[in-house]
Amino acid sequence: MLGYFKLFEDPQRTVAELLKAPINAFSIGDQIEFALCFTGPREANQILQRFVDQRSDLHSQMRRAIERVEREGLPEYPSTGYPDVVAWVRKAYGLEAVIG
């Protein structure tokens, strides 16, 4: 088995790793959905919070995207930009990561 895919053999361990650091080529939206599927909203929110804390350069854009989603609702498909993904997962999954 390819080394990358071995990372996903034990979903609980994978989520524990995601709580500490991202996994290359595993987008933040996918990380959150993986955690929701295999652990729950607490871990998903912690992963989102880790990402938000690490990307302070995007805080103002995240706030604007969250305001837009609150005002207009969820778009049919989330954008691929990080601020829009953060806004989408917060609204869609009821997560509450605090944006500095």
HUFEN-V107367 format. One record per helix or strand of 2 or more residues. SS is the DSSP state (H for helix, E for strand). FROM is the first residue (numbers start at 1). LEN is the number of residues. If there is no record, write none. Layout:
# HUFEN-V107367
ss: [SS/SS]
from: [FROM/FROM]
len: [LEN/LEN]
This chain:
# HUFEN-V107367
ss: [H/H/H/H/H/H]
from: [3/11/28/41/56/82]
len: [4/10/11/14/17/12]
